[in-house]
């Protein structure tokens, strides 16, 4: 291996550390904004924006209780795995006009696989805690995973297929390519409606993926007393809350990458470091707006569904909306 | 036991009913409504004692609940505080010599703050949590002064 190769690997490692660090901080910061916005919508004052940070530091000093009938190495290992899997997805997502850190090493199909890892981690952790509440929560989480996968994949496949029709020579599932060619510019009026339906599908899959109201059945504070997380305390719970915060950023960034990859630097004739700066800022604004719609607004406006209703909602109406969007895009392409 | 300055700013409370008439329980819920909004102090109602920092105990302890109270107290991870809400839990109230009671809460588990009232007002509960906050702050100061202990 040459010196240059080693240098690139070193740069990637430094980049990974920076992105992991920023991702966690950004996740907690956006969680604070989310809680503040939700409070404002309910005519409350709400907690300060740094509240999630204080919660995190508090949880870190708390005692870590491992239940008697839990499997300790799984019970303690799963929170770390969940957080690491979530942060890994960040390396594959483009930020502003900066291409993904590991671009070329994995595409959006890998991201979909990685997205199931935190959920699987929580399921394993729930079963390992040896509590009936966590057990029920874990089973519900598995049902949820099976439910939202089809609409999510439909969205991704539709965009990939459309790109493959327009640019057959490109690697269509690479996020850098998707980021460079927004779907809205490639389709006609019929396909535009289809893309809109796909956006709706993804917007409804997001709260399910994040276990937020109305799809928070695995955690269900009022009936399952915290569900999957019921036995977790102290450091493990802090790691799970970090993973949840980062996953919010991941899912919202995915929406941005798939549907709103626009940058504004060229409007101001900026280049170099200024372009990166302003595009990153614009990216943060996009994240905020989409998080408000996909997470905060839905969370405040709706009440929790039952698990059979969640399953039905994902399998029947949402899958139909997604497939309709897909077929509209196909129809649009064939008719041209 | 460790404490840091973020601890008081993010007290997660677990509500434990040891035989209350539900009057105080409703007032606790009232504290979380938009009018009183306990969340602005970082106070959150959690569903599991494993997540809790503060136990809000309401009602006098019945014979059946005594064992459960102890178990919930032991399940709450350290550091923790216990706040007794309502006259019944504080002293037994009008039921002080009832045949089916074991006694007020402080005969079963150590209590940090008492909030009297029948039922208590949400303002009183907020004040009670504030007292627990001050108590934890003093504890932290004393721990800082004598780090070996």
Interface residues (C-beta under 8 A of the other chain):
Chain A: X35 X39 X42 X43 X44 X45 X46 X47 X48 X51 X53 X54 X55 X57 X58 X61 X62 X63 X64 X65 X133 X221 X222 X224 X225 X226 X229 X230 X231 X232 X233 X234 X237
Chain B: X2 X3 X4 X6 X7 X9 X10 X12 X34 X37 X39 X40 X41 X42 X46 X47 X48 X50 X51 X53 X75 X77 X78 X79
